[in-house]
Amino acid sequence: MRRAIVTGGAGFIGSHLVDRLLQDGVDVVVVDDLSSGSEANLPPSVVVERLDIANDDLGRVFRHWGPDAVFHLAAQSSVPRSVQDPLRDLAVNVVGTHRVAEAARAADARRLVFVSSGGAVYGETTVAAEEGGPTAPTSYYGIHKLAAEGHVALSGVSYAIVRPSNVFGARQSAGLEGAVVAAFLDGARGTGVLTIHGDGLQTRDFIAVRDVVAAIALVGEPDLPSGIWNVATGRSITILDLATIVERTVGDMGGRAIERRHGPTRPGDVRHSALSATRLAALGWRPEVTLESGIADLARASA
């Protein structure tokens, strides 16, 4: 792989992927409308094409760059926002994905990698969801991510669909899909309040962005067959247990006393989410960052 386009490359996961690709010696151009991402997340040398994937001409950039691989991460990434404005979510996450896939095909890209959402696509999971198992999204966001996967699969380009569990790490903004770790750390550092939606007994599998990026880069290899890969640790915990980890970590660093407050359940949220990454592990991938060490690193970096 010599050249790559990363849509949403100025965002949370996208900017970490750009770092990884540059480290691997890949030339990268970023396509991002900067509605939620920031050029500050990127090295100054990276070319950023400010484009809205739902409306703007993507073909010019794709044809000019001639990418070996296209990594598609640009998205409307808030479940509540998808409920409030489902048509915009449809435009970005389905129409935008179709347009990216079409541009990748027209530019003769050898690989198209789409970052979907494991938690949103599978819906409620009483046992760890596998790639061939049933999907049952409970929000417009999840419905549209699943539909977008179909557009990628029909693109005619060799593809990889990545379904991560709840991703956390540096550069994550509270309020986006699965960003409860960022929200809790913001609360612990700011108001001293952790806001828990619902009773806090809902469960999630939290995966560090570094491990997710390693998985994305791995399945981005053009010689791999097309397919779907979950990215998860295989360990789900309750939101109450997550709050305890954050409180203990901040407290050990001399932070302020932290209060918990419970708010209403967010519309579209699933109660239990668990994913199996056995298929990805068969390629040699393993998660390296534990939830506890990852949160400690984030807390130290912001201290």
Short mmCIF file of the C-alpha atoms (twelve columns), coordinates in Angstrom:
data_MODEL
# 
_entry.id   MODEL 
# 
loop_
_atom_site.group_PDB 
_atom_site.id 
_atom_site.type_symbol 
_atom_site.label_atom_id 
_atom_site.label_alt_id 
_atom_site.label_comp_id 
_atom_site.label_asym_id 
_atom_site.label_seq_id 
_atom_site.Cartn_x 
_atom_site.Cartn_y 
_atom_site.Cartn_z 
_atom_site.pdbx_PDB_model_num 
ATOM 1   C CA . MET A 1   0.000   0.000   0.000   1 
ATOM 2   C CA . ARG A 2   1.543   3.294   -1.132  1 
ATOM 3   C CA . ARG A 3   -1.304  5.778   -1.066  1 
ATOM 4   C CA . ALA A 4   -4.482  6.007   0.984   1 
ATOM 5   C CA . ILE A 5   -7.465  8.293   1.385   1 
ATOM 6   C CA . VAL A 6   -8.960  8.522   4.871   1 
ATOM 7   C CA . THR A 7   -12.428 10.050  5.048   1 
ATOM 8   C CA . GLY A 8   -13.133 11.503  8.479   1 
ATOM 9   C CA . GLY A 9   -9.377  11.554  8.977   1 
ATOM 10  C CA . ALA A 10  -9.453  14.660  11.189  1 
ATOM 11  C CA . GLY A 11  -11.761 12.948  13.676  1 
ATOM 12  C CA . PHE A 12  -11.141 10.740  16.674  1 
ATOM 13  C CA . ILE A 13  -10.425 7.319   15.177  1 
ATOM 14  C CA . GLY A 14  -9.536  8.719   11.766  1 
ATOM 15  C CA . SER A 15  -6.685  10.890  13.009  1 
ATOM 16  C CA . HIS A 16  -5.160  7.965   14.906  1 
ATOM 17  C CA . LEU A 17  -5.415  5.887   11.727  1 
ATOM 18  C CA . VAL A 18  -3.633  8.638   9.781   1 
ATOM 19  C CA . ASP A 19  -0.816  8.547   12.349  1 
ATOM 20  C CA . ARG A 20  -0.537  4.776   11.959  1 
ATOM 21  C CA . LEU A 21  -0.514  4.870   8.146   1 
ATOM 22  C CA . LEU A 22  2.148   7.588   8.076   1 
ATOM 23  C CA . GLN A 23  4.221   5.526   10.486  1 
ATOM 24  C CA . ASP A 24  3.897   2.602   8.051   1 
ATOM 25  C CA . GLY A 25  5.204   4.771   5.202   1 
ATOM 26  C CA . VAL A 26  1.874   5.326   3.438   1 
ATOM 27  C CA . ASP A 27  1.130   8.661   1.728   1 
ATOM 28  C CA . VAL A 28  -2.198  9.923   3.082   1 
ATOM 29  C CA . VAL A 29  -4.766  12.520  2.078   1 
ATOM 30  C CA . VAL A 30  -7.683  13.300  4.390   1 
ATOM 31  C CA . VAL A 31  -11.235 14.020  3.257   1 
ATOM 32  C CA . ASP A 32  -13.189 15.692  6.055   1 
ATOM 33  C CA . ASP A 33  -15.811 18.446  6.346   1 
ATOM 34  C CA . LEU A 34  -14.389 19.327  9.800   1 
ATOM 35  C CA . SER A 35  -17.900 19.370  11.310  1 
ATOM 36  C CA . SER A 36  -16.640 17.345  14.269  1 
ATOM 37  C CA . GLY A 37  -12.974 16.692  13.448  1 
ATOM 38  C CA . SER A 38  -10.118 19.175  13.663  1 
ATOM 39  C CA . GLU A 39  -6.989  19.771  11.607  1 
ATOM 40  C CA . ALA A 40  -5.209  20.157  14.947  1 
ATOM 41  C CA . ASN A 41  -5.463  16.342  15.248  1 
ATOM 42  C CA . LEU A 42  -3.226  15.937  12.185  1 
ATOM 43  C CA . PRO A 43  0.432   16.569  11.344  1 
ATOM 44  C CA . PRO A 44  0.837   19.827  9.380   1 
ATOM 45  C CA . SER A 45  2.183   17.932  6.378   1 
ATOM 46  C CA . VAL A 46  -1.055  16.017  5.756   1 
ATOM 47  C CA . VAL A 47  -3.224  17.312  2.911   1 
ATOM 48  C CA . VAL A 48  -6.826  17.914  3.998   1 
ATOM 49  C CA . GLU A 49  -9.586  18.178  1.403   1 
ATOM 50  C CA . ARG A 50  -12.538 19.856  3.088   1 
ATOM 51  C CA . LEU A 51  -15.497 18.051  1.542   1 
ATOM 52  C CA . ASP A 52  -18.961 16.918  2.629   1 
ATOM 53  C CA . ILE A 53  -19.261 13.298  1.513   1 
ATOM 54  C CA . ALA A 54  -23.051 13.624  1.192   1 
ATOM 55  C CA . ASN A 55  -22.958 16.513  -1.282  1 
ATOM 56  C CA . ASP A 56  -19.545 17.508  -2.651  1 
ATOM 57  C CA . ASP A 57  -17.617 16.154  -5.650  1 
ATOM 58  C CA . LEU A 58  -15.435 13.328  -4.342  1 
ATOM 59  C CA . GLY A 59  -14.383 11.982  -7.708  1 
ATOM 60  C CA . ARG A 60  -11.877 14.759  -8.417  1 
ATOM 61  C CA . VAL A 61  -9.829  14.064  -5.287  1 
ATOM 62  C CA . PHE A 62  -10.051 10.287  -5.613  1 
ATOM 63  C CA . ARG A 63  -9.021  10.291  -9.281  1 
ATOM 64  C CA . HIS A 64  -6.184  12.757  -8.678  1 
ATOM 65  C CA . TRP A 65  -4.796  10.827  -5.702  1 
ATOM 66  C CA . GLY A 66  -5.220  7.327   -7.151  1 
ATOM 67  C CA . PRO A 67  -5.360  5.571   -3.757  1 
ATOM 68  C CA . ASP A 68  -4.446  1.943   -3.259  1 
ATOM 69  C CA . ALA A 69  -6.822  1.914   -0.287  1 
ATOM 70  C CA . VAL A 70  -9.720  4.032   0.915   1 
ATOM 71  C CA . PHE A 71  -10.504 4.043   4.638   1 
ATOM 72  C CA . HIS A 72  -14.013 5.378   5.155   1 
ATOM 73  C CA . LEU A 73  -14.587 6.765   8.657   1 
ATOM 74  C CA . ALA A 74  -16.532 9.968   7.915   1 
ATOM 75  C CA . ALA A 75  -19.906 9.709   9.632   1 
ATOM 76  C CA . GLN A 76  -22.634 11.303  11.644  1 
ATOM 77  C CA . SER A 77  -21.604 9.614   14.898  1 
ATOM 78  C CA . SER A 78  -24.248 10.440  17.500  1 
ATOM 79  C CA . VAL A 79  -27.143 8.077   18.236  1 
ATOM 80  C CA . PRO A 80  -29.316 10.825  19.847  1 
ATOM 81  C CA . ARG A 81  -28.625 13.134  16.902  1 
ATOM 82  C CA . SER A 82  -29.678 10.390  14.496  1 
ATOM 83  C CA . VAL A 83  -32.997 10.225  16.355  1 
ATOM 84  C CA . GLN A 84  -33.399 14.008  16.228  1 
ATOM 85  C CA . ASP A 85  -32.439 14.345  12.559  1 
ATOM 86  C CA . PRO A 86  -32.701 10.957  10.821  1 
ATOM 87  C CA . LEU A 87  -32.594 12.465  7.330   1 
ATOM 88  C CA . ARG A 88  -29.183 14.034  7.904   1 
ATOM 89  C CA . ASP A 89  -27.988 10.739  9.368   1 
ATOM 90  C CA . LEU A 90  -29.314 8.991   6.256   1 
ATOM 91  C CA . ALA A 91  -27.605 11.502  3.973   1 
ATOM 92  C CA . VAL A 92  -24.178 11.164  5.610   1 
ATOM 93  C CA . ASN A 93  -24.106 7.544   6.705   1 
ATOM 94  C CA . VAL A 94  -25.870 5.905   3.740   1 
ATOM 95  C CA . VAL A 95  -25.785 8.283   0.764   1 
ATOM 96  C CA . GLY A 96  -22.320 9.519   1.763   1 
ATOM 97  C CA . THR A 97  -21.013 5.972   2.064   1 
ATOM 98  C CA . HIS A 98  -22.428 5.063   -1.348  1 
ATOM 99  C CA . ARG A 99  -20.711 8.098   -2.858  1 
ATOM 100 C CA . VAL A 100 -17.374 7.226   -1.215  1 
ATOM 101 C CA . ALA A 101 -17.644 3.622   -2.437  1 
ATOM 102 C CA . GLU A 102 -18.480 4.785   -5.963  1 
ATOM 103 C CA . ALA A 103 -15.519 7.192   -5.967  1 
ATOM 104 C CA . ALA A 104 -13.225 4.421   -4.724  1 
ATOM 105 C CA . ARG A 105 -14.368 2.101   -7.513  1 
ATOM 106 C CA . ALA A 106 -13.983 4.778   -10.184 1 
ATOM 107 C CA . ALA A 107 -10.458 5.529   -8.934  1 
ATOM 108 C CA . ASP A 108 -9.498  1.819   -9.150  1 
ATOM 109 C CA . ALA A 109 -8.795  1.534   -5.422  1 
ATOM 110 C CA . ARG A 110 -7.662  -1.958  -4.485  1 
ATOM 111 C CA . ARG A 111 -9.269  -1.967  -1.031  1 
ATOM 112 C CA . LEU A 112 -12.185 -0.184  0.646   1 
ATOM 113 C CA . VAL A 113 -12.353 -0.308  4.449   1 
ATOM 114 C CA . PHE A 114 -15.563 0.874   6.113   1 
ATOM 115 C CA . VAL A 115 -15.726 1.479   9.853   1 
ATOM 116 C CA . SER A 116 -19.237 0.557   10.934  1 
ATOM 117 C CA . SER A 117 -20.472 0.056   14.526  1 
ATOM 118 C CA . GLY A 118 -20.707 -3.252  16.321  1 
ATOM 119 C CA . GLY A 119 -22.858 -2.038  19.179  1 
ATOM 120 C CA . ALA A 120 -25.332 -0.181  16.976  1 
ATOM 121 C CA . VAL A 121 -25.604 -2.804  14.224  1 
ATOM 122 C CA . TYR A 122 -26.083 -5.908  16.397  1 
ATOM 123 C CA . GLY A 123 -28.447 -4.239  18.859  1 
ATOM 124 C CA . GLU A 124 -29.210 -6.124  22.060  1 
ATOM 125 C CA . THR A 125 -26.774 -9.022  22.553  1 
ATOM 126 C CA . THR A 126 -27.232 -11.553 25.345  1 
ATOM 127 C CA . VAL A 127 -24.178 -13.487 24.098  1 
ATOM 128 C CA . ALA A 128 -21.131 -12.184 22.230  1 
ATOM 129 C CA . ALA A 129 -22.218 -11.334 18.680  1 
ATOM 130 C CA . GLU A 130 -20.359 -12.934 15.790  1 
ATOM 131 C CA . GLU A 131 -20.087 -11.529 12.279  1 
ATOM 132 C CA . GLY A 132 -22.457 -14.091 10.768  1 
ATOM 133 C CA . GLY A 133 -25.057 -13.697 13.502  1 
ATOM 134 C CA . PRO A 134 -28.293 -11.690 13.472  1 
ATOM 135 C CA . THR A 135 -28.330 -7.892  13.337  1 
ATOM 136 C CA . ALA A 136 -31.060 -5.883  15.085  1 
ATOM 137 C CA . PRO A 137 -30.261 -2.139  15.201  1 
ATOM 138 C CA . THR A 138 -32.426 -0.072  17.551  1 
ATOM 139 C CA . SER A 139 -31.628 3.437   16.265  1 
ATOM 140 C CA . TYR A 140 -31.522 5.268   12.948  1 
ATOM 141 C CA . TYR A 141 -27.763 5.385   13.391  1 
ATOM 142 C CA . GLY A 142 -27.556 1.589   13.581  1 
ATOM 143 C CA . ILE A 143 -30.034 1.080   10.747  1 
ATOM 144 C CA . HIS A 144 -28.090 3.427   8.513   1 
ATOM 145 C CA . LYS A 145 -24.699 1.907   9.392   1 
ATOM 146 C CA . LEU A 146 -26.053 -1.526  8.468   1 
ATOM 147 C CA . ALA A 147 -27.463 -0.195  5.193   1 
ATOM 148 C CA . ALA A 148 -24.127 1.464   4.441   1 
ATOM 149 C CA . GLU A 149 -22.393 -1.894  4.845   1 
ATOM 150 C CA . GLY A 150 -24.566 -3.202  2.019   1 
ATOM 151 C CA . HIS A 151 -23.502 -0.367  -0.254  1 
ATOM 152 C CA . VAL A 152 -19.846 -1.137  0.483   1 
ATOM 153 C CA . ALA A 153 -20.355 -4.838  -0.240  1 
ATOM 154 C CA . LEU A 154 -21.984 -4.025  -3.595  1 
ATOM 155 C CA . SER A 155 -19.319 -1.501  -4.616  1 
ATOM 156 C CA . GLY A 156 -17.300 -3.922  -6.719  1 
ATOM 157 C CA . VAL A 157 -14.172 -3.086  -4.694  1 
ATOM 158 C CA . SER A 158 -12.407 -5.570  -2.432  1 
ATOM 159 C CA . TYR A 159 -13.665 -4.512  0.993   1 
ATOM 160 C CA . ALA A 160 -13.361 -4.885  4.733   1 
ATOM 161 C CA . ILE A 161 -16.174 -3.894  7.088   1 
ATOM 162 C CA . VAL A 162 -15.014 -3.217  10.629  1 
ATOM 163 C CA . ARG A 163 -17.502 -3.382  13.497  1 
ATOM 164 C CA . PRO A 164 -15.827 -2.025  16.653  1 
ATOM 165 C CA . SER A 165 -17.309 -2.074  20.119  1 
ATOM 166 C CA . ASN A 166 -17.130 1.108   22.251  1 
ATOM 167 C CA . VAL A 167 -13.889 2.863   21.336  1 
ATOM 168 C CA . PHE A 168 -12.057 5.171   23.751  1 
ATOM 169 C CA . GLY A 169 -8.858  7.165   23.745  1 
ATOM 170 C CA . ALA A 170 -7.188  10.528  23.224  1 
ATOM 171 C CA . ARG A 171 -8.927  13.108  20.984  1 
ATOM 172 C CA . GLN A 172 -12.380 11.654  21.640  1 
ATOM 173 C CA . SER A 173 -15.185 14.170  22.135  1 
ATOM 174 C CA . ALA A 174 -17.901 13.465  24.680  1 
ATOM 175 C CA . GLY A 175 -21.316 13.185  23.060  1 
ATOM 176 C CA . LEU A 176 -20.361 11.071  20.053  1 
ATOM 177 C CA . GLU A 177 -21.253 7.401   19.670  1 
ATOM 178 C CA . GLY A 178 -19.928 5.306   22.551  1 
ATOM 179 C CA . ALA A 179 -17.956 8.174   24.097  1 
ATOM 180 C CA . VAL A 180 -18.893 7.479   27.717  1 
ATOM 181 C CA . VAL A 181 -15.236 7.216   28.814  1 
ATOM 182 C CA . ALA A 182 -14.567 10.705  27.434  1 
ATOM 183 C CA . ALA A 183 -17.758 12.012  29.058  1 
ATOM 184 C CA . PHE A 184 -16.836 10.541  32.445  1 
ATOM 185 C CA . LEU A 185 -13.284 11.915  32.344  1 
ATOM 186 C CA . ASP A 186 -14.594 15.344  31.296  1 
ATOM 187 C CA . GLY A 187 -17.025 15.254  34.203  1 
ATOM 188 C CA . ALA A 188 -14.395 14.096  36.689  1 
ATOM 189 C CA . ARG A 189 -12.003 16.861  35.624  1 
ATOM 190 C CA . GLY A 190 -14.621 19.577  35.204  1 
ATOM 191 C CA . THR A 191 -17.819 19.688  37.246  1 
ATOM 192 C CA . GLY A 192 -16.904 16.703  39.406  1 
ATOM 193 C CA . VAL A 193 -20.117 14.977  38.297  1 
ATOM 194 C CA . LEU A 194 -20.487 11.734  36.349  1 
ATOM 195 C CA . THR A 195 -23.822 11.685  34.538  1 
ATOM 196 C CA . ILE A 196 -25.110 8.144   34.060  1 
ATOM 197 C CA . HIS A 197 -27.920 7.596   31.567  1 
ATOM 198 C CA . GLY A 198 -30.426 5.185   33.093  1 
ATOM 199 C CA . ASP A 199 -29.595 2.849   35.980  1 
ATOM 200 C CA . GLY A 200 -26.007 2.215   34.874  1 
ATOM 201 C CA . LEU A 201 -26.465 -1.546  34.640  1 
ATOM 202 C CA . GLN A 202 -26.207 -1.496  30.863  1 
ATOM 203 C CA . THR A 203 -23.059 -3.251  29.666  1 
ATOM 204 C CA . ARG A 204 -20.447 -2.309  27.074  1 
ATOM 205 C CA . ASP A 205 -17.149 -3.648  25.715  1 
ATOM 206 C CA . PHE A 206 -14.569 -0.834  25.724  1 
ATOM 207 C CA . ILE A 207 -11.694 -1.050  23.242  1 
ATOM 208 C CA . ALA A 208 -8.717  1.331   23.021  1 
ATOM 209 C CA . VAL A 209 -8.373  3.349   19.829  1 
ATOM 210 C CA . ARG A 210 -4.803  2.104   19.361  1 
ATOM 211 C CA . ASP A 211 -6.059  -1.478  19.149  1 
ATOM 212 C CA . VAL A 212 -8.875  -0.494  16.784  1 
ATOM 213 C CA . VAL A 213 -6.465  1.294   14.455  1 
ATOM 214 C CA . ALA A 214 -4.185  -1.747  14.416  1 
ATOM 215 C CA . ALA A 215 -7.163  -3.851  13.343  1 
ATOM 216 C CA . ILE A 216 -8.211  -1.375  10.631  1 
ATOM 217 C CA . ALA A 217 -4.699  -1.289  9.195   1 
ATOM 218 C CA . LEU A 218 -4.521  -5.081  9.265   1 
ATOM 219 C CA . VAL A 219 -7.767  -5.706  7.345   1 
ATOM 220 C CA . GLY A 220 -6.880  -2.871  4.950   1 
ATOM 221 C CA . GLU A 221 -4.350  -5.090  3.211   1 
ATOM 222 C CA . PRO A 222 -5.592  -5.487  -0.377  1 
ATOM 223 C CA . ASP A 223 -4.641  -9.170  -0.586  1 
ATOM 224 C CA . LEU A 224 -7.096  -10.208 2.138   1 
ATOM 225 C CA . PRO A 225 -10.524 -11.510 1.081   1 
ATOM 226 C CA . SER A 226 -13.555 -9.271  1.489   1 
ATOM 227 C CA . GLY A 227 -15.440 -9.625  4.736   1 
ATOM 228 C CA . ILE A 228 -16.653 -8.322  8.086   1 
ATOM 229 C CA . TRP A 229 -14.545 -8.194  11.241  1 
ATOM 230 C CA . ASN A 230 -15.604 -7.364  14.804  1 
ATOM 231 C CA . VAL A 231 -13.092 -5.449  16.920  1 
ATOM 232 C CA . ALA A 232 -13.563 -5.938  20.653  1 
ATOM 233 C CA . THR A 233 -11.863 -7.128  23.811  1 
ATOM 234 C CA . GLY A 234 -14.482 -9.761  24.618  1 
ATOM 235 C CA . ARG A 235 -14.952 -8.234  28.071  1 
ATOM 236 C CA . SER A 236 -18.157 -6.292  28.825  1 
ATOM 237 C CA . ILE A 237 -18.643 -4.298  32.025  1 
ATOM 238 C CA . THR A 238 -21.461 -2.189  33.425  1 
ATOM 239 C CA . ILE A 239 -21.458 1.586   33.192  1 
ATOM 240 C CA . LEU A 240 -21.477 1.647   37.000  1 
ATOM 241 C CA . ASP A 241 -18.248 -0.376  37.017  1 
ATOM 242 C CA . LEU A 242 -16.770 2.023   34.469  1 
ATOM 243 C CA . ALA A 243 -17.669 4.930   36.753  1 
ATOM 244 C CA . THR A 244 -15.870 3.185   39.600  1 
ATOM 245 C CA . ILE A 245 -12.698 2.784   37.501  1 
ATOM 246 C CA . VAL A 246 -12.763 6.486   36.564  1 
ATOM 247 C CA . GLU A 247 -13.401 7.567   40.167  1 
ATOM 248 C CA . ARG A 248 -10.592 5.388   41.489  1 
ATOM 249 C CA . THR A 249 -8.152  6.531   38.799  1 
ATOM 250 C CA . VAL A 250 -8.851  10.236  39.290  1 
ATOM 251 C CA . GLY A 251 -8.826  9.811   43.063  1 
ATOM 252 C CA . ASP A 252 -5.450  8.070   43.014  1 
ATOM 253 C CA . MET A 253 -4.074  11.102  41.165  1 
ATOM 254 C CA . GLY A 254 -5.283  13.509  43.821  1 
ATOM 255 C CA . GLY A 255 -8.401  14.578  41.967  1 
ATOM 256 C CA . ARG A 256 -11.513 16.156  43.459  1 
ATOM 257 C CA . ALA A 257 -14.402 14.237  44.996  1 
ATOM 258 C CA . ILE A 258 -16.744 12.914  42.329  1 
ATOM 259 C CA . GLU A 259 -20.524 12.757  42.445  1 
ATOM 260 C CA . ARG A 260 -22.752 10.438  40.445  1 
ATOM 261 C CA . ARG A 261 -26.036 11.599  38.960  1 
ATOM 262 C CA . HIS A 262 -28.511 9.527   36.998  1 
ATOM 263 C CA . GLY A 263 -30.330 10.955  33.998  1 
ATOM 264 C CA . PRO A 264 -32.917 9.492   31.609  1 
ATOM 265 C CA . THR A 265 -32.010 6.653   29.285  1 
ATOM 266 C CA . ARG A 266 -30.934 7.951   25.891  1 
ATOM 267 C CA . PRO A 267 -33.255 7.088   22.989  1 
ATOM 268 C CA . GLY A 268 -31.857 4.408   20.701  1 
ATOM 269 C CA . ASP A 269 -29.326 3.047   23.216  1 
ATOM 270 C CA . VAL A 270 -29.036 -0.729  23.591  1 
ATOM 271 C CA . ARG A 271 -28.916 -2.185  27.086  1 
ATOM 272 C CA . HIS A 272 -26.347 -4.930  26.591  1 
ATOM 273 C CA . SER A 273 -23.592 -5.065  23.988  1 
ATOM 274 C CA . ALA A 274 -21.040 -7.860  23.624  1 
ATOM 275 C CA . LEU A 275 -18.927 -8.782  20.582  1 
ATOM 276 C CA . SER A 276 -16.641 -11.665 19.667  1 
ATOM 277 C CA . ALA A 277 -13.421 -10.827 17.798  1 
ATOM 278 C CA . THR A 278 -12.433 -14.451 17.153  1 
ATOM 279 C CA . ARG A 279 -12.356 -13.919 13.384  1 
ATOM 280 C CA . LEU A 280 -9.956  -11.000 13.721  1 
ATOM 281 C CA . ALA A 281 -7.797  -12.939 16.180  1 
ATOM 282 C CA . ALA A 282 -7.300  -15.571 13.477  1 
ATOM 283 C CA . LEU A 283 -5.339  -12.913 11.550  1 
ATOM 284 C CA . GLY A 284 -3.009  -12.481 14.518  1 
ATOM 285 C CA . TRP A 285 -4.657  -9.417  16.104  1 
ATOM 286 C CA . ARG A 286 -4.905  -9.110  19.887  1 
ATOM 287 C CA . PRO A 287 -5.953  -6.130  22.037  1 
ATOM 288 C CA . GLU A 288 -2.962  -4.745  23.913  1 
ATOM 289 C CA . VAL A 289 -4.450  -1.910  25.997  1 
ATOM 290 C CA . THR A 290 -6.597  -2.724  29.017  1 
ATOM 291 C CA . LEU A 291 -9.456  -0.445  30.002  1 
ATOM 292 C CA . GLU A 292 -7.806  0.393   33.317  1 
ATOM 293 C CA . SER A 293 -4.412  1.263   31.827  1 
ATOM 294 C CA . GLY A 294 -5.993  3.221   28.994  1 
ATOM 295 C CA . ILE A 295 -8.058  5.341   31.368  1 
ATOM 296 C CA . ALA A 296 -5.003  5.924   33.549  1 
ATOM 297 C CA . ASP A 297 -3.037  7.113   30.522  1 
ATOM 298 C CA . LEU A 298 -5.833  9.513   29.559  1 
ATOM 299 C CA . ALA A 299 -6.110  10.853  33.101  1 
ATOM 300 C CA . ARG A 300 -2.348  11.435  33.324  1 
ATOM 301 C CA . ALA A 301 -2.254  13.169  29.949  1 
ATOM 302 C CA . SER A 302 -4.889  15.694  31.063  1 
ATOM 303 C CA . ALA A 303 -3.605  16.209  34.599  1 
# 
